[in-house]
Every structure is written in C-alpha cells, then in structure tokens.
Amino acid sequence: MDWLFNFPFEVNLDTDAIDQAVRGFAASYSSFFDGIKSALTNFVGAINWVFSYIPWFALIGIVFFLSWKAHRRIRSGIFYSLLLCVIGAFGLWGLMNLTLSIVLAGVIIALVIGLPIGVLISGSEHANRIVRPILDMMQTMPVFVYLIPAVIFFGMGSASAVIATVIYSMVPVIRLTSLGIRQVNAEVVEAACSFGSTRAQLLFKVQVPQALPTIMTGINQTLMMAMSMVVTCSMIGARGLGNEVLIAVNRIEISRGFVAGSAVVILAIILDRLTQGWFSKKEESGGEEN
C-alpha cells in the first residue's frame, strides 16, 4: 500500500553539475566580482570611517536632536539617547558602528536599485507581470539561501553581507513605490495631463509627491529588513553585533547573546522610530502645504 502515500516518481537533478557550473562562472569572471567586492568593501569602510570619527557624545546628541525634531517631544529625545547610551555601556559601541555601516550600505544600494524599479513597474503592466513573480520569490526564499551565491561570487566578508542584505531588503521599497504611484487619484493625474504636463513632470511633480507616504513606508521597511539580516550575515564573515550573537551561540553563552541581541533590538528601535517620525513629519508638512 506504499504507492498510495508515496509520490510515484522522482526527478533526479544533477546538483553537482549545477554547482560546478556556478563555480566555473564565478572563476571565469573572478576579476569582475573582485572589483565589485573591492568597491563594496571600500564603501562599507568609508561609512565606518565616518562613524569612527564621530565622538560618542556627538552621535548621542544627533540622535537626541533628530528624535526631538521628529516627535516634537523632549522626552522622546532623552529616551532614545539613553537607549543609545545603553549600547555604549554594554561595551558594544565599536561593533554598533560596524553594524550600522553594513546596514546603511545595503539600504543605500537597495534604494538606488529599488526605487527606479518601483517607478518602472508602476507605469507598465507588462513589466509588473514580469517583476512580480521575481519579487514573490525574493520575499519567500529562506534568507540563508542568499548567503550561498554571495559567498561563491564575493567570498567571506562585508561585501557578501551587503549583497545578501540588498537582495533580501529591496522588495518592500519596490512593491510600495509601485503601489503608491498606482494609487494616486486618477482625477489628479488627468488634471495634470490636461494642463500639458509631460510624462516626467507628471511623475516627479504629481505622482511621486502624492505617493510619498507609501514610498517612505517602503523605505522604512527596507531599513528594518536590512537590520534583521545582521545576525544572519554574521555567518558569512560580517563583523559587528551579529557576529557577537553568533559567537555567543557557538559558545552557548546566554548572557553574551542576550546583551548583543538587546543591542541589536535597541538599534533597530532607534532607527525605526527616527525614520517613522521623520516620515510622519514630512507627511504632515505636505498636507499643510496642500
């Protein structure tokens, strides 16, 4: 009766041939991938260099100022500044800077790629039908799968971490940029066209400003998804807070893991609240102007 419960046939994939083909491709174009790796490593290094020359009290002051400007409450600035002080008190200030460098590098590249794609598929149904299944696959694929090609093509280190972060975190900004532009009131678009707006003027002076709250939400989600890759990317040599968590797991040191994990949570909360508050402020100012 096994035939009732077991699938009747299997397709034997030659996975070794696929792996060899991918490795051969990586070896054939190693100079190209090495150039990208060098550029990404330098990009992360440049961001980290900037953070390393910002005094700790200046960074706390910046967080206080941005929190106060975003929420218009002194207590918000004090609260998020104190949260940042907790990371420093844990002795993780330098690791936090490394983590921020990788996250910001990944987010910047994800936005540079994702925003134009979102704009493109918002105006073309054919492009949307092509890109949507790819986005579905990127969003549902286990995150560990992204680490394999990143390591094959770029080796261990921050460059691979940035690539994996970009692929994983780029989906929200593409989807929400496209959604926001598509949801712009048709009457507003028709009015702009009737006044002789060109396609570029219609996009940048009407559709994008109207869709800005949704686009900003996509940017915020991209930032949060990049933060969620911190620990995962530590498995491929990315330094920072994620690596501290990985060491704690390997050594079964619960206190070390809890401290490093708490620092990741605090950093994610600060980034999320700052961006949300800033985006809300922009939305309110835009509404007042209208």
C-alpha positions, -999 to +999 in steps of 0.1 A: +000+000+000+030+023-001+021+035-035-009+053-020+012+075+002+045+079-016+048+100-047+051+077-077+083+091-093+112+115-086+133+137-108+170+133-101+186+167-105+223+168-113+230+193-085+268+187-088+267+198-124+248+230-114+272+237-086+302+232-108+287+255-135+281+283-110+316+279-095+331+278-130+312+310-139+325+327-107+361+316-115+358+328-152+347+363-141+366+365-109+382+398-118+347+414-123+334+401-090+366+410-072+361+446-085+326+447-071+338+432-038+365+458-035+341+486-042+316+473-016+343+467+010+356+503+005+320+517+006+314+499+040+348+510+052+341+546+042+309+547+062+326+530+092+354+556+089+329+584+092+313+568+123+346+561+139+354+599+137+321+610+153+326+613+191+302+592+211+286+623+227+281+639+193+263+608+180+241+607+211+234+645+205+225+638+169+200+611+180+186+634+206+181+662+181+166+640+154+142+624+179+131+658+192+126+672+157+107+640+146+084+637+176+085+673+189+089+660+224+120+664+246+113+632+264+115+613+231+149+627+225+160+618+260+146+583+258+163+573+226+195+590+236+195+569+268+189+538+247+219+546+227+239+551+259+229+515+269+247+501+239+278+521+248+276+509+284+275+473+272+309+479+256+295+474+221+299+509+206+325+499+180+305+468+170+274+490+166+293+513+142+303+483+121+267+470+121+254+504+111+280+506+083+269+474+067+232+481+072+234+516+057+255+505+028+229+478+020+200+502+024+215+528+002+222+503-026+187+488-022+171+522-026+192+532-056+181+500-073+146+495-059+131+530-063+137+531-101+123+496-105+092+505-084+086+536-106+091+515-138+067+487-129+041+513-117+037+526-152+039+493-171+016+464-166+038+442-187+068+450-166+048+445-134+037+410-145+074+401-151+088+415-119+060+405-095+069+367-095+105+376-090+096+397-060+075+369-046+104+345-049+128+370-033+104+376-004+096+340+004+130+324-002+147+314+030+173+341+039+201+316+043+198+307+006+211+342-003+243+336+016+254+308-008+258+327-041+271+357-022+299+337-008+306+319-041+309+352-061+323+376-034+338+354-007+335+359+030+333+394+045+313+426+044+308+427+006+289+394+007+269+407+036+259+438+017+249+418-014+227+395+007+212+424+026+204+442-007+186+412-022+166+405+010+156+441+019+149+455-016+115+440-021+094+464+002+106+496-014+099+482-049+064+470-040+053+501-020+068+525-045+048+508-073+017+506-051+019+543-040+021+556-075-007+533-088-030+545-060-026+582-069-060+597-076-069+593-113-086+627-113-053+644-101-034+626-129-060+636-155-059+673-143-021+674-146-022+659-181-049+684-192-026+712-182+001+698-206+024+680-181+050+658-197+055+623-185+085+633-164+066+663-149+036+641-142+058+615-124+081+638-103+057+667-097+024+649-092+026+611-087+057+608-066+047+636-042+013+621-038+027+587-032+054+598-009+039+585+024+036+550+009+071+552-006+085+563+028+069+533+044+087+511+019+120+528+028+113+522+065+105+485+059+137+481+038+157+495+067+141+472+091+146+441+069+182+451+065+186+452+103+170+417+105+199+404+083+225+415+109+228+382+127+223+361+095+251+378+077+275+371+106+276+336+093+295+347+062+321+368+080+302+401+086+315+417+117+295+437+142+267+429+167+256+399+146+290+383+149+288+388+187+255+369+188+269+341+166+299+337+189+275+335+219+255+308+201+286+288+193+299+290+229+264+286+244+269+319+264+234+331+271+244+363+288+267+374+259+240+365+234+213+384+254+235+415+257+244+416+220+208+407+209+195+435+231+219+460+214+205+449+180+170+454+192+178+489+206+195+499+174+165+487+153+141+505+176+160+538+173+163+536+135+126+526+132+113+554+154+136+581+139+126+572+103+089+568+111+088+601+130+106+619+102+084+605+075+053+614+096+065+649+099+071+652+062+036+639+055+021+664+079+040+693+064+030+682+029-006+680+040-004+716+055+010+729+022-018+713+002 
